[in-house]
Amino acid sequence: MSIFLSKNPFRVLGVLTNDSVRIIEKNISKFKAYAKLDKNVDSNYDFNFLNFQKINRDVSSLSKSQNIILIDNDKLKHSLFWFINHNTYDNIALENLLKGDVKKAMGTWKKCINNKKISKNIFSIYNNLSTL
């Protein structure tokens, strides 16, 4: 299961699952430029504090990740195993994750679901909690 998280194409590209194409392309360009110089650059969404494997951002892995998220079925499959910023609560929790405060992020998401059934309004919260 951790392979879906540590080598997730969205993580490799340093983006959230609902980031715009412009942001994704910007990251790809930046990471490929560094890769050509044999340098690895970090992203805010690497979440190294979660003890994932170090990300390999060579040109090959970046291209592979880019191709994966271009195919709708693969994009959907991998988005289920990465974070999405869909509403205010996601934004607050993700800001806490960026600060390394996993407990606070989890607490924010747990308060929002509070025994509620999955709906389109809180699906992202369930997805983010299951990823975390």
Secondary structure, 3 states (H helix, E strand, C coil): CHHHHHCCHHHHCCCCCCCCHHHHHHHHHHHHHHHHCCCCCCCHHHCHHHCCCCCCCCHHHHHHHHHHHHCHHHHHHHHCCCCCCCCHHHHHHHHHHHCCCHHHHHHHHHHHHCCCCCCCCCHHHHHHHHHC
